[in-house]
Amino acid sequence: MNNCLTLLLATFTATTLLASSEPMENTPSNFGEDVAFLKKQTDAIVLRRGDAAVAVAPAYQGRVMTSTATGDGGNSYGWLNYKLIAKGVVPPEEAKGTLESKIHVFGGEERFWVGPESGQFGIFFAPGAKFDFADWKTPPAIDTEAFDKVSSDETKVVFARNFTVTNHSGTKFDVGVERTVRLLDREQTAQVLGATIPEDLPFVAYETVNTITNRGEKAWDADTGLLSVWILGMYKPSPSTVMAIPFREDGEGPVVNDAYFGKIAADRLKVGKGVVFFKGDGASRGKIGIPPSRSTPFAGSYSPDLGALTIVRCDPVEKDGRYVNSMWEKQKDPFAGDVINAYNDGSPAPGEPPLGPFYELETSSPGAMLEPGGSLTHRQITVHFTGEEVRLDPIARKTLGTGIEEIRGAFNGRAN
């Protein structure tokens, strides 16, 4: 199953790591304030379509840092690590003994990564490394190296990058990436979601089109390892935020894997009729995954505190696809991974601060079996709606298979 960056904290003594870094708190802000801060630190690109806007950072691999549905004074949905962004990339000689020696957690609500993380085909462990945190490291190409801007206009920006990664088995991959971020209009968004969007309902919707290409001379095959496109987003939590992930009731096998950090308590994770509910309050660390036999293309969350409904959609799921496995072990099945993952942040150890706090929704492509010059594309659409519950409810039901009241009441006896 895919492991996000948070799994590293489960296998490492958090006291040493976090004590060596400044607290990773976010400064409360609206979209305009977040953009003003980002532009002081990096070359942030702002795409706009009316009041809808997103801020994108080329230096962070074309990452969507945050977005808004209601202009510069409106809610800013992405979680940003203000302190680390202000510090910038920490040189290796200065990063020893800190989190930045392993990864720069800049935040951002939609970032490009490549999987798998671990196992015999993992790219976060060098050949011969042990599957423990001492040997774990994010490849610089998806951590500290900028993507090149190819083109941009008011609503779209295109990035490109070539890089090389080597997996734990010693297979080298020469990778070409093209990543496009574009804002969607009301008609495009309605079509993608299969839902009607009222003309006066505020929303921001953007699509990322992420293509990886085999730039090497050898085919990528299952015997020596495959790469996948892995898209992850960090969102601001709130006490009442609940994630809702629909699943196929006619699928085979377990509905949800919650073994990443041990069993998640029933007051934080609930399997309803065709929907998994998971708290996104940033107050208790846990992670879940939905396998391809059970996944739909959708995941989402609702926050009564913000009046915000978030919907994430990826490409249609291949039920029998080879989704890469990122468990920290030599794996029996390297392609028994997840399509959809969700994470709630919290203290990694008694008395220790959370990494954020934030919560995450993630999607992954199947492993890319590519001949030289061949490509695989993974699309993800992220939409934030804001408005009265009665107006958000039809959209939630159409995409997530459950209503706003059921999501809001999932952990006080009113779930479906």
C-alpha positions in Angstrom: 0.0 0.0 0.0 1.3 3.6 -0.7 3.0 5.3 2.1 2.9 9.1 2.3 5.7 11.1 3.9 4.1 10.7 7.3 4.9 7.0 7.5 8.5 7.9 8.1 7.7 9.3 11.5 6.2 6.0 12.6 9.6 4.3 12.2 11.8 7.0 13.7 12.3 8.5 17.1 10.4 11.7 16.6 12.1 13.5 19.5 15.5 13.7 17.7 14.0 14.7 14.4 11.5 17.4 15.5 13.7 18.8 18.3 16.2 19.8 15.6 13.7 21.7 13.5 11.6 24.7 14.1 7.9 24.1 14.9 6.0 23.5 11.6 2.9 25.6 12.4 0.8 27.4 9.8 0.0 31.1 10.1 -3.8 31.7 9.8 -4.3 33.6 6.6 -6.6 34.2 3.6 -5.6 33.6 0.0 -4.2 37.0 -0.7 -2.0 36.9 2.4 -0.7 33.4 1.4 0.1 34.6 -2.1 1.9 37.7 -0.8 4.0 35.6 1.5 4.8 33.0 -1.3 5.9 35.8 -3.7 8.4 37.1 -1.2 10.0 33.6 -0.9 9.7 32.1 -4.4 8.4 32.6 -8.0 4.7 31.9 -7.3 2.4 31.9 -10.3 -1.3 32.8 -9.7 -3.9 31.5 -12.1 -7.3 33.2 -12.0 -10.8 32.7 -13.4 -13.0 35.3 -11.8 -12.9 34.9 -8.0 -11.4 31.4 -8.4 -7.6 31.3 -8.2 -4.7 28.9 -7.5 -1.1 29.7 -6.5 1.6 27.4 -8.2 5.3 27.2 -7.3 7.8 26.1 -10.0 10.5 25.7 -7.4 8.4 23.0 -5.7 7.9 20.8 -8.8 5.0 22.9 -10.1 3.1 22.3 -6.9 -0.3 23.9 -6.3 0.4 25.6 -3.0 -3.2 26.8 -2.3 -6.4 27.9 -3.8 -9.5 30.0 -3.2 -13.1 30.1 -4.4 -13.9 33.7 -3.3 -11.0 35.9 -4.2 -8.0 37.2 -2.3 -10.0 37.8 0.8 -11.4 34.3 0.8 -10.5 31.1 2.5 -7.1 29.6 1.4 -7.5 25.8 1.3 -3.9 24.6 1.2 -1.7 24.0 4.2 1.6 25.9 4.0 4.7 25.4 6.2 5.5 29.1 6.6 8.6 28.6 8.6 10.3 26.2 6.2 9.2 28.1 3.1 10.8 31.2 4.7 14.0 29.2 5.4 14.2 27.7 1.9 16.1 24.7 0.8 18.5 23.7 3.5 22.0 22.7 2.2 23.0 19.1 3.0 25.8 20.1 5.3 23.4 22.2 7.4 20.5 19.7 7.3 22.2 16.9 9.1 20.1 15.6 12.0 17.0 17.5 10.9 13.9 16.6 9.0 15.3 18.5 6.0 18.1 15.9 5.6 15.2 13.6 4.5 12.6 15.8 3.1 11.5 19.4 2.8 7.9 19.6 4.0 6.9 22.8 2.3 3.2 21.9 2.3 0.9 22.7 -0.6 -2.5 21.2 -1.6 -1.5 19.2 -4.7 2.0 18.0 -5.4 3.7 15.7 -7.9 5.5 12.7 -6.6 6.6 9.3 -8.0 6.1 5.9 -6.4 6.7 3.4 -5.1 8.3 4.7 -1.9 9.6 1.4 -0.5 10.0 -2.3 -1.1 12.4 -3.9 -3.5 11.3 -1.4 -6.2 11.1 1.6 -3.9 12.9 4.8 -5.0 13.2 6.3 -1.5 15.7 3.6 -0.5 19.1 3.3 -2.3 20.3 -0.2 -3.4 21.5 -2.1 -0.3 19.7 0.3 2.1 17.7 -1.1 5.0 14.0 -0.3 5.2 14.2 2.0 8.1 14.2 5.7 8.6 18.0 6.0 8.8 18.2 5.1 5.1 15.0 6.8 3.9 15.4 9.9 1.7 13.1 11.7 -0.8 14.7 11.9 -4.2 15.8 15.5 -4.8 13.9 15.5 -8.1 10.6 15.5 -6.2 11.8 17.4 -3.2 14.2 20.3 -3.8 14.7 20.6 -7.6 12.6 23.1 -9.6 10.5 22.2 -12.6 10.9 24.4 -15.7 8.0 26.5 -16.8 7.3 25.8 -20.5 4.3 28.2 -21.0 1.6 29.9 -19.1 -1.5 32.2 -19.5 -4.2 33.4 -17.1 -5.7 30.0 -16.5 -3.0 27.5 -17.3 0.7 26.7 -16.7 2.8 23.9 -18.2 6.0 22.5 -16.6 8.6 20.0 -17.7 11.6 18.2 -16.2 13.9 15.4 -16.9 15.6 13.4 -14.1 17.0 10.0 -13.1 16.0 7.9 -10.2 17.3 4.4 -9.1 15.2 1.9 -7.2 16.2 -0.3 -4.3 16.9 -3.2 -6.8 19.3 -1.0 -8.7 17.1 -0.3 -11.7 17.8 3.1 -13.2 14.9 5.1 -14.6 15.5 8.1 -17.0 12.2 10.0 -16.6 10.7 12.8 -18.5 7.8 14.7 -16.8 5.3 17.1 -18.2 2.8 18.7 -15.7 0.0 21.0 -16.6 -2.1 22.9 -14.1 -5.2 24.5 -15.4 -8.3 26.1 -13.9 -11.7 24.7 -15.0 -14.8 26.6 -15.7 -18.3 25.8 -14.4 -19.3 23.7 -17.5 -16.0 21.7 -17.5 -16.3 21.1 -13.7 -19.9 19.9 -13.9 -18.9 17.5 -16.7 -16.0 16.1 -14.8 -18.0 15.6 -11.6 -21.2 14.5 -13.3 -23.1 17.0 -11.1 -25.0 20.2 -11.6 -23.3 23.3 -10.2 -25.7 26.3 -9.5 -24.6 29.4 -11.3 -24.1 31.4 -8.1 -22.3 28.8 -6.1 -18.7 29.8 -5.4 -16.1 27.2 -6.3 -12.5 26.7 -7.5 -11.7 23.8 -9.7 -8.3 22.8 -11.2 -7.0 19.9 -13.1 -3.4 18.6 -13.2 -2.3 16.5 -16.1 0.8 14.6 -15.1 2.7 12.6 -17.8 5.8 10.5 -17.2 7.9 9.3 -20.2 10.5 6.6 -20.4 13.5 8.6 -21.6 15.9 5.6 -21.3 16.9 2.8 -23.8 15.3 -0.1 -21.9 11.7 -1.0 -21.3 10.2 -0.6 -17.8 8.8 -3.9 -16.7 7.4 -5.6 -13.7 10.4 -7.8 -13.1 12.8 -4.9 -12.4 10.2 -2.4 -11.1 7.7 0.2 -12.3 7.1 3.8 -11.5 3.8 5.4 -10.8 2.5 9.0 -10.7 1.5 9.8 -7.1 -0.4 13.0 -6.4 -0.8 14.2 -2.8 -2.5 17.2 -1.2 -2.2 18.8 2.2 -5.3 20.7 3.4 -6.0 22.8 6.4 -7.8 20.8 9.1 -10.6 21.9 11.4 -12.2 20.2 14.5 -15.3 19.2 12.4 -13.7 18.2 9.1 -14.6 14.7 8.0 -13.2 12.9 4.9 -15.6 10.8 2.9 -14.3 8.2 0.4 -16.7 6.1 -1.6 -16.0 2.5 -2.3 -17.3 -0.3 -4.5 -19.6 -2.5 -2.5 -19.4 -5.2 -5.1 -15.6 -5.3 -5.0 -13.5 -8.1 -3.6 -11.3 -8.1 -0.5 -11.0 -5.7 2.4 -12.6 -2.3 2.0 -10.0 -0.3 3.8 -6.5 -0.8 5.1 -5.9 1.1 8.3 -2.8 -0.8 9.5 -0.2 1.9 8.7 0.0 3.2 12.2 -2.1 0.5 13.9 -5.8 0.2 14.2 -7.7 3.5 14.0 -10.3 4.0 16.7 -14.0 3.7 15.8 -14.6 7.3 16.8 -12.2 8.3 14.0 -12.8 5.8 11.2 -16.2 4.4 10.1 -17.3 2.2 7.2 -20.8 3.2 6.1 -22.9 2.0 3.2 -20.5 2.5 0.3 -18.5 5.2 2.0 -15.6 5.3 4.4 -15.7 8.3 6.9 -12.4 9.5 8.4 -11.8 12.5 10.6 -9.6 15.3 9.2 -9.1 17.3 12.3 -5.3 17.1 12.4 -5.5 15.9 16.0 -4.7 12.1 15.7 -2.3 10.6 13.3 -3.6 7.8 11.1 -3.7 6.7 7.5 -6.0 4.6 5.3 -5.9 3.1 1.8 -8.5 1.9 -0.6 -7.4 -0.9 -3.0 -8.2 -0.9 -6.8 -10.9 -3.6 -6.4 -12.8 -1.3 -4.1 -11.9 2.2 -5.3 -13.9 4.7 -7.3 -12.2 7.7 -8.8 -13.5 10.0 -6.1 -12.5 11.2 -2.6 -13.6 14.2 -0.6 -14.1 16.0 2.6 -16.5 18.5 4.2 -15.7 21.1 6.8 -18.7 22.8 8.5 -16.2 25.3 10.1 -15.3 26.6 6.7 -18.5 25.8 4.9 -16.3 24.0 2.4 -16.9 20.8 0.4 -13.7 19.4 -1.3 -13.9 16.8 -4.1 -10.9 15.0 -5.6 -11.3 12.9 -8.8 -8.6 11.0 -10.6 -8.6 8.9 -13.8 -10.9 5.9 -13.9 -9.6 3.1 -11.7 -8.1 -0.1 -13.3 -9.6 -2.8 -11.1 -6.9 -5.2 -12.1 -4.2 -2.6 -12.5 -0.6 -3.0 -11.1 -0.7 -0.3 -8.4 2.7 0.0 -6.7 3.2 -1.2 -3.1 5.1 1.1 -0.7 5.2 -1.0 2.5 8.6 -0.7 4.2 9.6 -4.4 3.6 10.6 -6.8 0.9 7.2 -7.4 -0.5 5.5 -10.6 -1.6 3.5 -8.6 -4.1 5.1 -5.3 -5.2 1.9 -4.4 -7.1 -0.7 -4.8 -4.4 -0.9 -1.0 -3.7 -3.7 1.5 -3.2 -5.5 3.9 -5.6 -6.8 6.3 -2.9 -5.1 7.2 0.3 -6.1 9.6 3.1 -4.1 10.8 6.1 -4.9 12.7 9.3 -2.0 14.4 11.0 -1.4 14.4 14.7 1.4 13.9 17.3 3.9 11.2 16.2 4.8 10.4 19.8 3.6 11.4 23.3 4.5 15.0 24.0 5.7 15.7 20.4 4.1 18.3 18.1 2.3 17.2 14.9 4.1 17.5 11.5 1.5 20.1 10.4 -1.2 19.8 11.4 -3.0 19.0 8.1 -5.0 16.2 6.4 -4.3 14.6 3.1 -6.1 13.1 0.1 -3.9 11.2 -2.4 -4.4 9.4 -5.7 -2.0 7.1 -7.7 -1.7 5.8 -11.2 -1.0 2.2 -12.0 2.6 1.3 -12.5 3.9 2.4 -15.8 5.0 -0.4 -18.1 6.6 1.7 -20.8 8.8 1.0 -23.8 11.5 3.6 -24.6 9.7 6.8 -25.5 6.4 5.5 -24.1 4.3 7.6 -21.7 1.7 7.3 -18.9 -0.6 10.1 -17.9 -2.4 10.5 -14.6 -5.0 13.3 -14.2 -6.4 14.6 -11.0 -9.2 17.2 -10.5 -9.5 19.1 -7.2 -12.7 21.2 -6.5 -13.5 23.3 -3.4 -17.1 24.5 -3.1 -18.3 26.9 -0.4 -21.9 27.6 0.5 -25.0 26.5 2.5 -25.2 22.8 3.2 -28.5 22.4 1.3 -26.7 23.6 -1.9 -23.7 21.4 -1.4 -25.6 18.3 -0.6 -26.6 17.3 -4.2 -23.0 17.6 -5.3 -21.7 15.4 -2.4 -24.4 12.8 -3.1 -23.5 12.7 -6.8 -19.8 12.4 -6.3 -19.2 10.8 -2.9 -22.4 8.7 -2.6 -23.5 10.4 0.6 -25.0 13.7 1.8 -23.6 16.6 3.8 -25.6 15.7 6.9 -24.3 12.1 6.8 -20.7 13.4 6.5 -21.1 16.0 9.2 -22.8 13.5 11.5 -20.6 10.5 10.8 -19.2 10.3 14.3 -22.2 11.2 16.3 -24.7 8.6 15.2 -26.0 10.0 12.0 -23.9 8.3 9.4 -25.5 6.3 6.6 
